[in-house]
Amino acid sequence: MFREIPYGFHWIEKDDVEAVSAVLKGGLIVQGPKVEEFERSLANYTGAKYCVAVSSGTAALHLAVAALELSGGEGITTPNTFVASANCLLYNGLKPVFADIDRETFCLNPKRLREKITRRSKLVIPVDFAGQAAPMREIFALAKKHHLFVVEDAAHALGGKYPTGEKIGSCRYSDLTIFSFHPVKAITTGEGGAITTNHEELAKRLKYLRSHGITKGLSLLKKSPRPWYYEMRRLGFNYRLTDFQAALGLSQLKKLSRFIRRRREIARYYDRVLRGLPHVTVPTEGRGNFSAYHIYVIRVDFSALGKTRREMMERLEKEGVGTQVHYIPVYHHPYYRKRFPSKRRDFPVCEAYYRSALTIPLYPKMTDREVEFVAKKIKKVLT
């Protein structure tokens, strides 16, 4: 099927196709009943009171921050993430500030976070990197001590759990939590995202914001009903999810437990086979965490091996194994270097991590034979 085994891939089965087809053959295909059903199912799964589905994980981040209605100031996040985790601050008129990461989980370090909090700080966006929760209990307590909001970026982590046992997305330790349903994530809707919260007012704002800030029906002035009437109450966006995407999400959500079990099985196999290889370190699951294993990142001392990462990746590609790097630190990107310059020495853990990171294939559709093949090639190339 593949010229090389990719680092991530979706798993669409016959029942998924049938679920989408049924909606396409029916009536509403945009913002219909399947979207509401998907939202209820996600809320029930995570344990949150409310869920609002949107068109992407990036849209979810944008709207989550927008719903807080902040004006100016700063937001603090991790540099070890996709750029959307920081861009959403800029979309909402906030300056992004970065804090260094933990040496084991590579999530936001609460001690480094504390050092970055100032009078201009308004919120924190921790990222559940690679599928496991950031230290949300500590982050949330610190944020609330300083009157900061918390938007948890759980794009990697649907299906994971906190050390306290609650599912990621319950908003036990956040004001809002976002998810992504991109094809390489735990479940997919093609493109898509969602926001969970336990605050009714925030949920209402999110629903306005995803659809141009428009509501239909009676006006705010309590005029008589007019069937054509609608009004824009907030400056919103077109971030709606389609009904056929929601149908796919509902079908996929039923398989999430199976998908996560398989991801964890593959991770445990890699742990056994790759642990102990010279100059290679396998991922660490934080104490008490239950990781969804969105990705599996090994760390390699390339200088000790006498080879560059590029050389290793190219050789693995020739052997039939696709790899990736998650992530280039956000402050490395030209846009951020120009507008928000950072000193790399201020992020020693993130810099060390980035120099050594290599993401290898892990997704539930992988067969045992493919997993064994990847491990064999990794051992061949890295020894």
N, C-alpha and C positions, 0 to 999 in steps of 0.2 A: 504493500500500500504506500509506504513512504520510501523515498530515496534514502532518508535518514530518519531515525526516531527523534521526533521533536521534543523539546523540553516540556511542552504542555499541549493538550488536545482535548476537545470536547467529546462527549459520548451521546450521540443521538440514536435512539432506538425506534422501532416501529410504532410503539404506542405514543411516542413524542410527536412523530409525523402525523399520526391520526388525530391527535389532540389539536394540532395547528390546523389541519385540513378541515376539521369539523367547524371551527370558527370561520374560516375563509368561505365555507359553503353556507354559512348562516347569515345573520343580519349585521349587527354592529361589529366592526373590525378595529375601531380605534379605542376610545375610552368607554368600554362596555362592561358587562357584568363580570367577565373573567379577570379584569384588573382588580375589581373590588374583592373577588374571591381570592386572588393571589395575595392581596394585602392582608386579608384576614388570616390566611394560612401562614404567612410569614410571621405575623404578630403572634399567632398561637405557637408556632414553632420556637420562636426566640423567647417568648414570655413577656414581650413588651405589650403595652396597652394599645398602641397605634402604629400603623405602618402606612407609608405613602410610597407608591411605586413611581419611578421616573425613567427617563430614556437612557441613562448611563450612570456609572459610578461617579463620573465627573460632575454630571448634573446634580447628583445627590449631594456631593460635597458643596457645590455652589449654593444650592437651596438651603442646606442645613445651616450654613453660616448666614445666609440672607435672612432666614427666619428669625434669627436672634436680634435683628434690627440694631446692629452696632454702628456707631458713627466714629470713624477714625480709630487710631490706636494701633496695637500690634497683636499678632497671633503667633503662638510658638508651636513649632512642629519639629519633626525629625528630618534630617537630611537624607536618611536612608529610606527613600520612598520614591514612587513615581511623582512626577512634577505636579500632578493634579492636587496633591495634598497641600502644596504651598500655593499653587495658582488660585485656588478658591478663596484664599485670603485677599489676593490682589483684586479679584473680581468684585469683592465687597469693600474695597477701599481701605484695607488693612495692610500693614507692613508685615511681611513674613520674617520671623526670627527663628533661627535654628539652634537646637540644643543637641549635644552629643548623645551617643547611644550606649547601651549596655554591652559588656564584653561577651556575654553568653548568648543572649536572645537577639541582640542587635535591634531591639526596640528602644524607644525613648527612655533615657535614664532619669529617674526622678531627681537625683542629686544635681544633675546638669540642668534639668528644667528649673529647679529652684534658683539657680544662679542667673537665669535669663529673665526672671519675672521682675517687672518694673511697674511704675505707676501707669504706664501706657498699655500694659498687657490687658487684653480683653478675653482671650480664650486660648485653649490648648487643643491641638489636634494630634493625639497619639495615634500611631499606626500599628496594627496587629501584624507585624511582619512575618511573612512566610506561612501564616496560618495559626500562629499562637498569640494569645493575648499579651499586650503590653502590660506592665505592672499597673493595671487600671485602679486598683484600690488605693495605692499610694498616690498616683497621679490625681485622682478625683479628690482625695482629701486635701492635697496641697492646693489644687485649683480652687476649691470652695473656701479654703482658709483665706485666699487672696481675692475672693469674689470673681472668679473666672469661670466662664462656660467651658464645657468639654464636649467636643465633637469627636467621637471615636471612629477612626477610619478602619473599618473591618472588611475592606474589599477582599482581603485574603482569607478571611477567617470564618465565613459561614459554616456552621457545624462544629466549631471549636467551643471550648468551655473555659471559664475562669477557674482559678484554684479553689474558689468557694463553691464550685459546682454549677453555678448558673450558666446558661448558654450565652455566648457572645451575641450581642444584639438585644439583650434583655434591658439594657440601659440602667443596669444596677449601678454602674459607675460612670455614667455619662448623661448629658442632657439629650443628646441625639447620637445615633450610631448609623453609619452608612455601609451599604453593601454594593458590590458590582456583580453583574451577571454576564460579563464578557466571556467568550467561549472557553478560555483557559481556567476560569474560576470554578468553584465547587459545583455550581449548577449554572446553566446558561439560558438566556432568553435571546441570544444573538448579541445584541447590545441591550443594556438595561441596568437599572439600579434601584435601590430602595433606601428609605430612611425610616428607622424606628425611633420611637420616643414614648415617654410616659406622661407627656404634657399635652393636654387636649388643645390648648391655644396654639402651641407650636405645630401640631398636626393640622389644624385649620389653616394656619398661614401657609404651610407647605402645599396644601391642595390649591389654594389660590395662586401661589407663585408658579406652580408647574403649568398652569393654563392661563397665561397672560395676566394674571391678577384679576380675572373676570369671574363674576357670579351672575347667575340668571334668576329671574323671578322678581319678587318685590324689591323695590329700591330702598335705600337707606332712609328715604323721606317718607316711607310707608304709604306711597301712592297706591292707587288701585292696580291690581294685577294686569299686566299686558303681556300676551303670549309671546311677543317678539322681543321683549325687553331684556337687556343685559347691561351690566355696568362694570367698569374697571375700578376696583378698589385699591389695588396695589400695582406697582410696576413689576410685572411678572414676565414669564418666559414660556416658550413652547417646549416643555420637557415631558410631554405625555408619553406613556407606554402604550403600545397597541394591544388590542385584545388577543390577537394571535400570539404575540410575544408572551403575554401573561399565561395563555393556555400552555405554551411550552414550559414556562416556569413552574406552573402547577404540576405538570407531568414530571419534570425533573426533581421538584422538591420531594416527591414521594420516594425518590431513589437516593436522596441525600445521605441517609445513614449508610447505605450500601457503598456509595462512592467514598465516604470518609473512611469506612473500614478498610477498603482496598488501598486508599492512599497511605494509611497507617501501616498496612501490611508491607507495602513496597518500601516505606521508610525504614521499617525494622529490618528488612532484608539488607538494604544498603548499609545500615548501621553495622550489622554483623560482618558483612563482607569487606567493607571499606575501612572500618575502624582499625587502626594499627598500621595502615599503609604509611611508609615514610613520607614525612612532610605534608600529610593530609589530615585534616580535622573534620569530623562529621558534625552535623548540627546538634545543638543541645536543646532539649525540651525543658523549658523553665519549670522549676519546682511546683508541682501541683497542676501545671497547665495540661490541657488536653488539646493538642494542636490539630488543626484541620489539614495540615501539610499541603498548602497550596503549591509550594515549591520546595525543592530539596537542594540546599546550597552547601556544597563542601568548600572548605577553605584550604588553599594550596600555597605552600611556600615555593613560589616559582623560582626565586633566585637560588634557593638551595638545590633545586632540580636542574639548574643551569639552562632553563628554557623560559620563554616569555609566555604569558597567558594566550596571546594571539597564536603562537605556534602550537600550543596545546589544543586550543579550540579547533584550529584548522586540521590538525592531525586526527582529532576525534571525529570531525566531519567526514574525513576520508574513510574512517572506520565505520561510518554509518550512525554516529551518535551526535545529535544536535545539542548544543549547549547555549547558555545565555548568561548575562551578568545582571544581577538584581542587587543594587542599582548603582548607576552613576550618581554620586551625591548631588543633590539639587543645586548646591552652591557652585558646582563645577560648570554648570550650563552657561553659555555666553550671556543670555538674558540676565541671569542672576549675578554673574560676575560684574556686568556693567552697572546694574542698578542697585544691587545690594551686595557689594563685595564683602567677602568673608576671608579670614585668615585660616588657611588649612590647619595650621598648628593648633587652632582652637578646637579641633575635632579629631584628636589623635585616634580614638577608637574607630570612628567612621572611616578615617583614611586608611588605617591598617586593615579593616574589614574589606574595603573596596579593592585594595591591592591584591587581596587573596581570594575573592569570591568567585565561585563558578557554579552555576545552576545546571544540574543534570536532569534528565527526563524523569518525570513522575506525574502520572495521570491515571485514573481508575481503569481506563480501557486497555492499559498495557497488559499483555499476557505475561505469565511467568517466564516464558522463553525470552521475551523482549527484555524483561527486567534482568534476567541472568546475562543476556547479551551485553546490556549496557554496563553492568558491573564488571564483566570480563574485560571489556574494552577500556574502561576507566583504569583498571589495574594494569593493563598492558601499557597504556600511554603514560601513566603517572608513576611508573616504577622503572 
